Amino acid sequence: MRGFRWRVGLVMGGAVALLGGLFVGAATGAAAAAGCRVAYAVQSQWSGGFTANVTVTNLGDPINGWRLGWTFPSGQTVTQAWSATVTASGSQVTAVNVGYNAAIATNASVSFGFNGAWTGSNAAPTSFTLNGTACTGNVPSPTPTTSPPSTPPPAGNAMAAVAAMQPGWNLGNSLDATGADETSWGNPRVTEALLEGIKAQGFKSIRIPVTWGQHQGAAPNYAIEAAYLNRVKEVVDWALADGFYVMINVHHDSWQWMAAMPGDRATVLARYNAIWTQVAGAFRGSSAKLVFESVNEPQFTGSSGDAQNATLLGELNTSFRTIVRNSGGGNATRLLVLPTLHTSADQARLDELAATFTAMNDPSLIATVHYYGYWPFSVNIAGGTHFDATAQKDMTDTFDRVYNTFVARGIPVIIGEYGLLGFDRHTGTIEQGEKLKFFELFGYQARTKRVTTMLWDNGQHFGRTSLQWSDPELTAQIKSSWTTRSGTASTDQVFNAKASAITSKTITLNPNGATFSALRQGSTDLVRGTDYTLAGDQLTLTAAALTRLTGSRAYGVNAVLSARFSTGVPWRLNIITYDVPVLQNATGTTSSFAIGTAFRGDQLATMEANYADGSNAGPQNWTPYKEFDRTFAPDYTAGTIKLTSDFFAEVNDNARVTLKFHFWSGAVLTYYVTRSGSNVTGSLT
């Protein structure tokens, strides 16, 4: 429970194969010592076209202005580019910086991307030149240009402080709970042991969301309960004593009562100002590592539109800053975090906040947005089952906008919450491999765009009493992404139909700049040439190896392999035996309807729903593909697929609905349901 989320986007169906390669060499700029690394990765490819990303890392002296050249070995052409100006003469290609990314400091990187066309083959280029000098492979020791920041960084050095806050974690669903107590949303009371456990995991900062309204008295003083303010201070002091940077805010108040500001401006502003007057006073003597965030996910009900929203948020942010700065003590220079409307990273919202920063002219300000991914993928709706090219571009575009609007201008950015919206129900809404690819790319983007991130955790990730991660594989991917890239693949599932003879299977590797090193089962390396072959990025498991690995061919996962790369965490491959699932006729009610299902080793990916005339049935009828968990949910233990009351609430009475269940093996099963009042019948024909 985090309040409301605003996510929009268009859907692009289908998974896209991922390719990649790494090329290391040296390059020189006009006044730069030799030394650079170039990572050229084909992020998606289709018949006749592809999308590529190029990252240039400067290992020598700083460069101001760059020109990267290469030759396409297969006659490819560039059709569209971003973050660089790309021109070509035959197969010779030149990419030149744009204004905001001309400078590359020592050990810093810049990235650009392009769409291209190909015929016959799409071999990656194998050599590059930077500013006219061929890459030779030299990697000299870089010349330091600045001293490392102290801890904490000097007062006023907001960029260095925010860099020191990476990575961060959210203490969600505790002090932000809207009930009478921090345990009202099911989490136990916060303990010192919990904070120490998070510290041991490598986190450098903690965002502590706080909801104040239910602990606030009446007008005109709007006094905060002393016991509650003391409890917040106790938790904050524990975290500061552990060495964390700490961020506290005004959290669910944003939608509980602050949203009414368009119709009751004076009351909302008075109440909001009272909170920050009291909080600023209570913490004026706290460490400089304590950071204030004005409000979480600001939103307004009944406003006249974007212009009024921007005005109201600007008024709140300005009032917040004035109150804190005038409260004395450490608050005169304390780092303050200001959000966009809805903490959205849409360009219009970023521009509004940028205007506020310009007006304030305060060097100790930080911008914040949230990121929960491309919405169809994030909740598994509209066929968004894969972290495909559309979902990837949503992420890279977001980081590009944030970087260009703020970071490139010297204004630090914190993504105060990140994750996937499907996690609001449980972490299985998104298929595991697709989920891991999301977090791998997210970490890489955060590093290259110099953005600090704070994982949203409402207790479902790090156990509040067990002090253990619920999904160690996911956590390992997140942690690895803080420092390096990991190789992934087009899938983490290799299906073998029990009803058919076993044949070889091929998957596409995406090394993400790393080098494939081994395919392993447990501690045993499989034999290249016998158990598998590797041709470019195509990894093929032989029929003989799959026959050995599947054994007696029991339904489900028969073996687990790991593809190892030169950097990052391994990529898991489940070897699965399955047969096409079997559905049963069923009867029930709109509040309790389940289809008996023999899954037979397979797993459900998504569900379509249509009426007889072809129109879309059920909620969100702009798409036939319904939202996973919200409208349908598999129960593999019980052997059922449940259709929820939310689904039937928007199904026409006495209308036959055709359902198509899509499974991860590729199997698609058709089923029919008819609602008659509160009664439901389901059948195979």
MARZAKOL-556208 format. One record per residue (C-alpha): residue in one letter; x negated, y negated, z negated. Coordinates in steps of 0.02 Angstrom, whole numbers, padded with zeros to 5 digits, always signed. Layout:
N
aXYZ/...
***
This chain:
685
m+00000+00000+00000/r-00085-00157+00061/g+00059-00267+00114/f+00096-00296+00297/r-00013-00271+00450/w+00003-00362+00615/r-00070-00260+00758/v-00025-00271+00943/g-00095-00196+01101/l-00060-00102+01261/v-00082+00084+01283/m-00197+00171+01404/g-00160+00356+01412/g-00288+00496+01420/a-00458+00531+01347/v-00613+00464+01432/a-00775+00564+01437/l-00922+00477+01352/l-01098+00476+01420/g-01258+00392+01364/g-01446+00377+01369/l-01592+00289+01284/f-01739+00208+01369/v-01881+00136+01266/g-02015+00021+01332/a-02097-00148+01316/a-02051-00315+01388/t-02111-00493+01377/g-02026-00661+01379/a-02105-00826+01428/a-02188-00837+01257/a-02154-00664+01187/a-02272-00523+01143/a-02234-00359+01232/g-02111-00245+01145/c-01930-00205+01173/r-01805-00063+01172/v-01663-00047+01296/a-01513+00066+01266/y-01406+00096+01421/a-01246+00191+01382/v-01105+00237+01500/q-00961+00223+01379/s-00826+00289+01496/q-00819+00358+01671/w-00681+00400+01794/s-00667+00441+01978/g-00765+00304+02066/g-00788+00192+01915/f-00871+00174+01747/t-00899+00057+01599/a-01075+00033+01530/n-01152-00057+01382/v-01332-00117+01377/t-01420-00164+01215/v-01590-00251+01217/t-01690-00250+01056/n-01839-00368+01044/l-01985-00287+00954/g-02106-00430+00987/d-02109-00617+00953/p-01946-00715+00967/i-01875-00742+01142/n-01769-00890+01196/g-01692-00850+01364/w-01697-00677+01442/r-01678-00592+01611/l-01661-00403+01617/g-01689-00310+01780/w-01664-00130+01836/t-01633-00024+01989/f-01480+00088+02008/p-01545+00258+02065/s-01379+00312+02143/g-01324+00154+02230/q-01200+00100+02096/t-01129-00076+02097/v-01072-00195+01960/t-00893-00258+01980/q-00867-00356+01819/a-00979-00407+01673/w-00963-00487+01502/s-01088-00568+01382/a-01212-00587+01528/t-01216-00651+01706/v-01251-00501+01817/t-01304-00514+02000/a-01367-00385+02123/s-01463-00372+02285/g-01435-00198+02351/s-01479-00079+02209/q-01582-00212+02117/v-01484-00283+01970/t-01521-00434+01861/a-01432-00481+01699/v-01461-00655+01627/n-01410-00715+01455/v-01260-00828+01427/g-01272-00980+01314/y-01235-00901+01147/n-01353-00751+01161/a-01508-00829+01239/a-01614-00811+01083/i-01675-00640+01024/a-01770-00645+00861/t-01898-00514+00814/n-01810-00346+00786/a-01644-00423+00838/s-01533-00360+00978/v-01414-00427+01107/s-01285-00327+01202/f-01186-00349+01361/g-01070-00238+01459/f-01004-00213+01633/n-00885-00114+01741/g-00961-00029+01892/a-00921+00078+02042/w-01008+00238+02098/t-00998+00370+02234/g-01079+00540+02234/s-01165+00525+02066/n-01191+00402+01924/a-01370+00431+01866/a-01432+00309+01734/p-01576+00190+01773/t-01742+00245+01700/s-01842+00084+01689/f-01812-00098+01650/t-01903-00264+01658/l-01879-00408+01538/n-01921-00582+01598/g-02018-00509+01744/t-02132-00392+01646/a-02110-00205+01666/c-02068-00105+01512/t-02223-00001+01473/g-02179+00086+01311/n-02287-00023+01198/v-02211-00056+01027/p-02327-00176+00934/s-02307-00227+00753/p-02189-00375+00751/t-02248-00543+00689/p-02143-00598+00540/t-02053-00761+00574/t-01965-00786+00408/s-01985-00725+00231/p-01858-00598+00171/p-01719-00674+00066/s-01734-00666-00122/t-01604-00573-00225/p-01487-00661-00241/p-01528-00774-00093/p-01560-00958-00128/a-01408-01066-00163/g-01330-01125-00002/n-01401-00983+00104/a-01232-00907+00143/m-01291-00803+00291/a-01426-00718+00187/a-01305-00688+00043/v-01175-00608+00155/a-01309-00499+00234/a-01358-00442+00059/m-01176-00393+00027/q-01179-00258+00160/p-01107-00129+00137/g-00951-00167+00035/w-00806-00070-00041/n-00629-00115-00095/l-00559-00071-00267/g-00386-00056-00190/n-00218-00016-00271/s-00276-00059-00447/l-00279-00240-00502/d-00182-00283-00344/a-00037-00168-00390/t+00127-00264-00400/g+00196-00173-00551/a+00172-00216-00732/d+00004-00130-00747/e-00148-00085-00642/t-00094+00098-00649/s+00079+00065-00574/w+00028+00124-00400/g-00041+00289-00464/n-00225+00252-00493/p-00301+00266-00668/r-00371+00116-00759/v-00534+00054-00686/t-00686+00115-00783/e-00869+00067-00789/a-00907+00245-00732/l-00809+00217-00571/l-00908+00061-00529/e-01072+00147-00569/g-01018+00291-00458/i-00988+00172-00313/k-01157+00090-00345/a-01239+00260-00331/q-01162+00280-00158/g-01262+00134-00091/f-01131-00003-00090/k-01195-00179-00123/s-01031-00272-00147/i-00857-00241-00215/r-00699-00331-00164/i-00577-00329-00311/p-00404-00375-00247/v-00297-00456-00382/t-00109-00488-00379/w-00066-00624-00504/g+00120-00661-00484/q+00192-00533-00604/h+00070-00596-00738/q+00110-00779-00714/g+00227-00885-00819/a+00356-01012-00764/a+00338-01189-00700/p+00265-01312-00726/n+00107-01230-00796/y+00121-01059-00712/a+00007-00991-00848/i-00079-00825-00815/e-00061-00699-00957/a-00219-00710-01061/a-00232-00520-01078/y-00222-00496-00890/l-00350-00632-00851/n-00465-00555-00980/r-00443-00383-00902/v-00489-00450-00730/k-00640-00535-00807/e-00691-00374-00893/v-00692-00276-00729/v-00781-00416-00637/d-00914-00426-00773/w-00943-00238-00764/a-00971-00250-00577/l-01087-00401-00594/a-01186-00311-00728/d-01210-00167-00606/g-01290-00287-00484/f-01146-00299-00361/y-01089-00449-00265/v-00905-00464-00316/m-00760-00541-00222/i-00594-00580-00306/n-00440-00655-00225/v-00254-00691-00227/h-00189-00531-00148/h-00008-00469-00129/d+00056-00637-00187/s+00033-00683-00003/w+00191-00590+00047/q+00280-00583-00120/w+00307-00770-00143/m+00179-00871-00046/a+00261-00825+00120/a+00406-00938+00071/m+00298-01094+00091/p+00384-01157+00252/g+00546-01179+00154/d+00476-01219-00019/r+00307-01298+00007/a+00296-01392-00158/t+00335-01242-00269/v+00218-01122-00178/l+00076-01247-00176/a+00097-01289-00360/r+00098-01106-00410/y-00050-01064-00299/n-00150-01213-00363/a-00113-01160-00542/i-00187-00987-00510/w-00349-01054-00439/t-00364-01189-00572/q-00357-01055-00707/v-00465-00927-00616/a-00598-01055-00570/g-00604-01113-00750/a-00620-00936-00817/f-00765-00893-00701/r-00856-01061-00687/g-01003-00990-00785/s-01014-00824-00692/s-01158-00765-00585/a-01179-00838-00410/k-01146-00661-00349/l-00962-00687-00388/v-00869-00741-00232/f-00691-00813-00220/e-00573-00772-00075/s-00429-00895-00058/v-00290-00773-00010/n-00269-00601+00065/e-00182-00585+00234/p-00092-00754+00230/q+00079-00754+00315/f+00230-00867+00320/t+00415-00827+00338/g+00530-00944+00433/s+00397-01058+00502/s+00420-01150+00666/g+00273-01057+00745/d+00084-01055+00760/a+00060-01241+00736/q+00151-01245+00569/n+00068-01083+00513/a-00103-01159+00547/t-00057-01317+00453/l+00005-01223+00300/l-00145-01107+00293/g-00261-01254+00315/e-00176-01340+00168/l-00196-01186+00058/n-00379-01161+00104/t-00418-01345+00079/s-00331-01351-00089/f-00422-01193-00144/r-00591-01264-00099/t-00556-01431-00183/i-00499-01349-00345/v-00648-01231-00354/r-00779-01362-00310/n-00709-01486-00437/s-00703-01357-00578/g-00889-01376-00614/g-01021-01253-00669/g-01074-01127-00538/n-00916-01162-00439/a-00994-01318-00364/t-01094-01208-00244/r-01007-01039-00262/l-00979-00943-00101/l-00798-00959-00045/v-00710-00847+00079/l-00575-00915+00194/p-00461-00803+00300/t-00376-00825+00467/l-00187-00812+00477/h-00145-00628+00443/t-00336-00605+00436/s-00316-00580+00624/a-00465-00584+00742/d-00363-00650+00888/q-00455-00795+00967/a-00320-00924+00928/r-00326-00878+00743/l-00516-00884+00741/d-00514-01055+00823/e-00393-01120+00691/l-00508-01065+00551/a-00661-01132+00641/a-00578-01303+00646/t-00552-01292+00457/f-00737-01251+00432/t-00787-01400+00538/a-00676-01516+00438/m-00741-01452+00270/n-00926-01461+00320/d-00972-01349+00173/p-01126-01234+00192/s-01062-01110+00063/l-00910-01048+00159/i-00879-00875+00233/a-00749-00824+00362/t-00651-00663+00343/v-00543-00552+00452/h-00481-00373+00435/y-00496-00232+00560/y-00389-00075+00567/g-00418-00032+00749/y-00316-00030+00907/w-00140-00005+00840/p-00081+00144+00946/f-00239+00239+00897/s-00239+00177+00718/v-00067+00251+00679/n-00061+00384+00818/i+00083+00319+00922/a+00114+00291+01108/g-00003+00432+01152/g-00150+00351+01062/t-00223+00517+01007/h-00401+00480+01066/f-00529+00345+01028/d-00530+00308+01214/a-00596+00164+01318/t-00450+00052+01272/a-00472+00080+01086/q-00659+00055+01101/k-00639-00107+01196/d-00517-00173+01065/m-00655-00148+00937/t-00799-00219+01038/d-00695-00368+01093/t-00651-00404+00911/f-00832-00405+00857/d-00880-00511+01007/r-00748-00642+00965/v-00798-00649+00782/y-00982-00660+00825/n-00961-00795+00957/t-00842-00902+00852/f-00935-00893+00687/v-01096-00794+00671/a-01179-00872+00823/r-01144-01042+00743/g-01224-00992+00578/i-01060-00955+00487/p-01061-00785+00401/v-00917-00663+00421/i-00850-00526+00309/i-00728-00396+00372/g-00642-00388+00203/e-00546-00229+00244/y-00573-00096+00375/g-00509+00078+00407/l-00363+00154+00502/l-00181+00113+00469/g-00135+00297+00478/f-00231+00315+00315/d-00083+00229+00231/r+00000+00400+00234/h-00149+00517+00232/t-00315+00531+00320/g-00256+00674+00433/t-00147+00563+00543/i-00295+00540+00660/e-00388+00694+00725/q-00555+00713+00635/g-00674+00698+00782/e-00584+00547+00853/k-00587+00468+00681/l-00775+00495+00664/k-00807+00413+00833/f-00710+00259+00775/f-00816+00238+00618/e-00979+00273+00711/l-00949+00134+00835/f-00880+00018+00701/g-01041+00030+00600/y-01147-00001+00754/q-01046-00154+00802/a-01058-00224+00626/r-01247-00205+00625/t-01278-00280+00795/k-01157-00424+00767/r-01223-00456+00590/v-01054-00440+00506/t-01033-00376+00328/t-00896-00245+00304/m-00793-00185+00157/l-00711-00013+00168/w-00529-00013+00113/d-00508+00123-00020/n-00345+00140-00116/g-00408+00295-00206/q-00392+00413-00059/h-00578+00409-00014/f-00681+00401-00174/g-00597+00490-00319/r-00566+00371-00463/t-00599+00505-00593/s-00689+00643-00496/l-00812+00515-00425/q-00821+00624-00270/w-00777+00588-00088/s-00620+00673-00023/d-00694+00688+00152/p-00884+00705+00141/e-00900+00718+00331/l-00814+00550+00356/t-00917+00471+00218/a-01079+00537+00293/q-01033+00459+00460/i-00993+00291+00378/k-01154+00290+00278/s-01260+00339+00427/s-01185+00197+00529/w-01255+00070+00407/t-01431+00101+00475/t-01425+00200+00638/r-01319+00276+00774/s-01257+00455+00781/g-01225+00563+00931/t-01045+00615+00963/a-00954+00714+01098/s-00794+00714+01197/t-00717+00835+01071/d-00753+00927+00910/q-00640+01073+00956/v-00682+01217+01073/f-00525+01320+01105/n-00524+01502+01165/a-00354+01577+01205/k-00335+01747+01122/a-00223+01805+01264/s-00362+01776+01392/a-00539+01831+01423/i-00669+01717+01347/t-00755+01603+01472/s-00892+01472+01456/k-00839+01301+01391/t-00916+01131+01431/i-00907+00972+01328/t-00981+00800+01362/l-01109+00734+01239/n-01121+00549+01197/p-01294+00528+01120/n-01269+00342+01083/g-01452+00309+01119/a-01517+00462+01027/t-01590+00623+01100/f-01508+00793+01086/s-01621+00910+00987/a-01531+01071+00944/l-01368+01167+00931/r-01358+01256+00766/q-01246+01375+00669/g-01285+01354+00485/s-01476+01357+00477/t-01497+01456+00639/d-01533+01371+00804/l-01438+01439+00954/v-01547+01487+01102/r-01550+01365+01246/g-01524+01454+01412/t-01443+01604+01328/d-01314+01533+01207/y-01295+01364+01291/t-01360+01257+01432/l-01383+01069+01441/a-01374+00976+01606/g-01383+00789+01575/d-01244+00757+01451/q-01149+00917+01491/l-01166+01047+01353/t-01102+01218+01406/l-01073+01360+01283/t-01093+01527+01370/a-00958+01660+01369/a-01077+01780+01284/a-01111+01659+01142/l-00927+01619+01119/t-00885+01804+01117/r-01012+01831+00978/l-00956+01678+00880/t-00769+01717+00886/g-00794+01893+00818/s-00627+01981+00793/r-00538+01830+00867/a-00429+01789+00718/y-00323+01633+00741/g-00404+01472+00684/v-00585+01418+00663/n-00701+01566+00692/a-00868+01474+00686/v-00938+01301+00656/l-01084+01234+00758/s-01177+01070+00740/a-01252+00972+00883/r-01410+00889+00817/f-01480+00726+00881/s-01640+00630+00847/t-01547+00506+00736/g-01389+00501+00631/v-01278+00641+00570/p-01244+00801+00669/w-01087+00822+00773/r-00978+00967+00716/l-00901+01087+00843/n-00763+01203+00784/i-00748+01364+00885/i-00562+01404+00881/t-00458+01553+00933/y-00277+01512+00974/d-00123+01564+01070/v+00017+01450+01127/p+00122+01407+00972/v+00298+01479+00955/l+00447+01372+00900/q+00611+01434+00826/n+00792+01377+00836/a+00840+01276+00682/t+00982+01189+00593/g+00976+01056+00460/t+01021+00877+00419/t+00952+00708+00464/s+00868+00703+00294/s+00802+00882+00300/f+00762+00960+00467/a+00613+01073+00502/i+00571+01180+00653/g+00494+01348+00610/t+00327+01353+00700/a+00197+01489+00722/f+00048+01376+00757/r-00065+01525+00798/g-00226+01430+00773/d-00172+01273+00865/q-00139+01098+00795/l-00011+00966+00841/a-00072+00806+00924/t+00086+00707+00965/m+00271+00719+01011/e+00375+00643+01151/a+00563+00611+01136/n+00680+00571+01282/y+00866+00573+01318/a+00937+00668+01466/d+00930+00512+01576/g+00744+00495+01544/s+00755+00347+01424/n+00653+00350+01265/a+00734+00416+01106/g+00703+00376+00924/p+00611+00232+00841/q+00494+00120+00941/n+00589+00162+01100/w+00466+00063+01206/t+00366+00225+01212/p+00415+00408+01223/y+00271+00456+01108/k+00327+00444+00928/e+00225+00394+00776/f+00135+00537+00690/d+00195+00568+00510/r+00322+00428+00520/t+00441+00522+00636/f+00370+00698+00641/a+00242+00794+00539/p+00167+00969+00550/d+00152+01076+00394/y+00025+01210+00435/t+00044+01298+00268/a+00234+01309+00276/g+00233+01344+00464/t+00351+01201+00511/i+00363+01040+00608/k+00471+00917+00513/l+00574+00782+00599/t+00602+00640+00477/s+00754+00539+00428/d+00665+00388+00507/f+00671+00478+00673/f+00854+00526+00665/a+00906+00353+00602/e+00875+00290+00779/v+00938+00440+00879/n+01107+00421+00966/d+01247+00526+00893/n+01293+00682+00994/a+01155+00646+01121/r+01037+00787+01167/v+00855+00739+01144/t+00715+00827+01236/l+00558+00843+01133/k+00387+00886+01201/f+00258+00941+01073/h+00079+00914+01131/f-00054+01021+01048/w-00241+00993+01042/s-00273+01151+01145/g-00179+01068+01288/a-00020+01170+01263/v+00145+01074+01283/l+00308+01148+01218/t+00484+01086+01256/y+00619+01086+01123/y+00795+01011+01109/v+00883+00930+00962/t+01058+00859+00944/r+01117+00751+00801/s+01302+00757+00756/g+01332+00639+00612/s+01214+00698+00477/n+01198+00873+00551/v+01058+00924+00669/t+01035+01076+00779/g+00877+01124+00870/s+00848+01252+01007/l+00724+01313+01137/t+00850+01296+01279/
***
